[in-house]
Every structure is written in structure tokens, then in C-alpha cells.
Amino acid sequence: MSETNNDVLLKYLKAGNIVTTRTAPEEIGIADVRANIRDLRDMGFNIQDKWVTGTNRRGRKTRYKEYFLQTGA
């Protein structure tokens, strides 16, 4: 049985990685990571997000979310 996108994403986040909609396709091969984030949250995983400001390819200021797995308390 092959891994689902949810499995791949969860393993990636459990390893302490942060994912964004921009990095997910390149780093883990998931095109619509937000859907998988929603699925994992619905399953009870404590996936947090935060807004960050960066620069896009054209040099313009942009905002996007970083997603990470909250562990411990």
C-alpha cells in the first residue's frame, strides 16, 4: 500500500519541518497542501500556522502561512 499525501505530510511535519503552499510541491510533491492540512487537523493533529512576510519572485512584498506540527505543551 502506498503512502497517501496525508501520510507524507504528517511524516514531514513530525520531522520538525515547516511547510508552505509554495514549498510543498517542490519538497514533498503535494500541490494543494491546504487540503491535507485540513484533513490532518480534522483527524486531531495539532497543526498550527503563522503568517509571515516575504518577497515573491518579482521582488514584491507578500504574506503567506507557514504550517508546523505543535508538539508538547
C-alpha positions as CSV (number, residue, x, y, z in Angstrom):
1,M,0.0,0.0,0.0
2,S,1.4,3.4,-1.0
3,E,1.6,6.4,1.2
4,T,-1.2,9.0,0.9
5,N,-0.4,12.7,0.7
6,N,-1.6,12.9,4.3
7,D,0.9,10.3,5.3
8,V,3.7,12.1,3.5
9,L,2.8,15.5,5.0
10,L,2.4,14.1,8.5
11,K,5.8,12.4,8.4
12,Y,7.4,15.7,7.1
13,L,5.9,17.7,9.9
14,K,6.7,15.2,12.5
15,A,10.4,15.5,11.5
16,G,10.2,19.1,12.6
17,N,9.8,20.7,9.2
18,I,7.7,23.7,8.3
19,V,5.7,23.7,5.1
20,T,4.1,26.4,2.9
21,T,1.9,26.3,-0.2
22,R,5.0,27.4,-2.1
23,T,7.4,24.8,-0.7
24,A,5.1,21.8,-0.6
25,P,5.1,21.0,-4.3
26,E,8.9,21.0,-4.6
27,E,9.8,19.5,-1.2
28,I,7.2,16.8,-0.7
29,G,5.2,16.7,-4.0
30,I,1.9,17.9,-2.7
31,A,0.2,20.5,-4.9
32,D,-2.7,21.6,-2.6
33,V,-1.2,21.2,0.9
34,R,-4.0,23.2,2.5
35,A,-6.5,20.4,1.9
36,N,-4.1,17.9,3.6
37,I,-3.6,20.3,6.5
38,R,-7.4,20.4,6.9
39,D,-7.6,16.6,6.8
40,L,-4.9,16.2,9.4
41,R,-6.5,18.8,11.7
42,D,-9.8,17.0,11.3
43,M,-8.1,13.8,12.4
44,G,-6.9,15.6,15.6
45,F,-3.4,16.6,14.8
46,N,-2.3,19.9,16.3
47,I,-1.1,21.7,13.1
48,Q,-0.5,25.4,13.7
49,D,0.1,28.2,11.3
50,K,1.5,31.6,11.3
51,W,1.5,34.5,8.9
52,V,5.0,35.5,7.6
53,T,6.0,38.3,5.3
54,G,8.4,37.6,2.5
55,T,9.3,38.6,-1.1
56,N,7.9,36.9,-4.1
57,R,9.7,36.2,-7.4
58,R,9.0,39.6,-8.7
59,G,10.5,41.3,-5.6
60,R,7.2,42.3,-4.2
61,K,6.3,42.0,-0.6
62,T,3.8,39.2,0.1
63,R,2.3,37.4,3.1
64,Y,1.8,33.6,3.4
65,K,1.3,31.0,6.0
66,E,3.8,28.6,7.4
67,Y,2.4,25.3,8.8
68,F,4.0,23.3,11.5
69,L,3.1,20.5,13.9
70,Q,2.8,21.7,17.5
71,T,4.2,19.1,19.8
72,G,4.2,19.1,23.6
73,A,2.8,21.9,25.6
